[in-house]
């Protein structure tokens, strides 16, 4: 069988060059490369979405939410950073106008410059979702000048 190409085995992806040596098809390498790039993009996309989704929800609440006063009762670092700024979980007691106070929490990104203002006991202006009162967004901190 010299000079005759060998039959291609089912499930194998290779070519035979003029010298008769088998080579892996270049399309197999391209497919692998594309798969790795797509997987990497999916991982980055999911990570960014899970990190930035609370900020998008916060922006929407600040536009459409119901105004209320509140008090920060706790702050916890999530360990996530965005442009060197920490994402934190704020535990707040919401004091809706004409309603009973309740406690909930929200995630937000805070500049390290403003972190001292976001401490337990600080009074805040916030907005909450009337349909789901657990969703809140801090609009501003009431700063008291001594």
N, C-alpha and C positions, 0 to 999 in steps of 0.2 A: 504494500500500500504506500510505497514511497511516491511523493508527488501528489498524493490525494489527501485532501483535508480530512481530519478525523471528524467523525460525527459529533454533533453537539449533544452533550448529555442533558436530559431534562433537569430544569432547575438551576443550571450552571450558566453564568454570564461571563463568557470569555470569547476572545477572538484569537486567531492564529495568524502570526505575521508571515512574511515571505520566507523566513528562515525555518518556519515550522514550529517556532516556540509559541506556547500559549501565553496570552496576556489577558489580564482582567479588563473588561470593557471600561472605557473612560466614563461611560454613563453611570456606572455603578458608583464611582467616586463622586460624581456630581450629585447624584441622588442623596448620597450620605451627607455631603456638605450642605445641601439645601435642607435636609432634615435637621441637622444640628443647628443651623441658623434659625429655622422656624421654631424649634424647641426653645432656644435661647430667647427669642423674641416673645414667645408665649410666657415664659417665666418672668421676664422683665415687665410685660404688660400686666400680668396678674399682681405682681408685687406693687407696681405703681398704682393700680386701681385700688387695691386694698389699703394702701397708704393714703391716697388722695381722696378717696370716696367720702370720708367724713368731712373734708374741707368743702367739697361740692355741696353736700347736704347742709353744711353750716351756712354757706352763701345763700342757698335757697331759703332757709329758715329766716335769715336776716332780712330777706325781701318780703316774705309772706307770713311770718310768724306773728303770734300774739305777744305784745309787750308785757313784761313782768319784772319785778325786782327779785333778787336772790342773794344768797350768801354762799361763799365757797366753804365747804366743810372738809375738803381733802383734795390733795393733788398727788399724782403718781406719774412717774416717768415711764413711758412705754418702752424706752430704749431705741426708738426710731428717731432718725435725724433727717431733716430736709434742709439743704443748704446750711448745715451746721446749727440748725434750730431744732430744739427738742419738740417732739410730739408728746403731749401729756394727757392724762385722763383727769378731768376736773369733776369732783363730786360736789354737787350743788343742792341747796335747798331752795326750791322755786316757791315764790310767794305771789301767786296770781291775784290780780285785782278781783276782789269779791269771791275768792275761792280758798279752799284749805291748802296750806303749804304741803309740799311733798318733796321727796328726795329722788334724784336721778344723777346720771353722769353723762359726760360728753367728752369726745376727743378733740383736741385742737393743737395747732402748732403755735408756739409762743417764742418770740425773740428772747434770748437770754437777758437782754436789757430790761425787759418788762416782767421777768419771772418774779422778782420780789413783790410786785403788786398782786400776783395771783396766789396768795397764801390763805390758809384757813382763817376765816373771820372777815375776809374782804367782802364788801358789798358790791354786787354786779348788776348791771342792766342786761337783761337777756330777752330772748324770744323763744317761744315754744310752739310746737305743732298742736293745734287744738284737737285734731283727730287722734294723735298719739302723743300724749303729754310727756312721755319719756324722752322724746326728741327735743333737745334744747340747744341753743347757740348763744354764747356769751357775746354781747354787743360791745360792752365797755365795762371798765372797772371804775367804781367811784373812788377817786383819790382824795384822801383827807390831808389837808395841809395843816401841820401843827401850829 
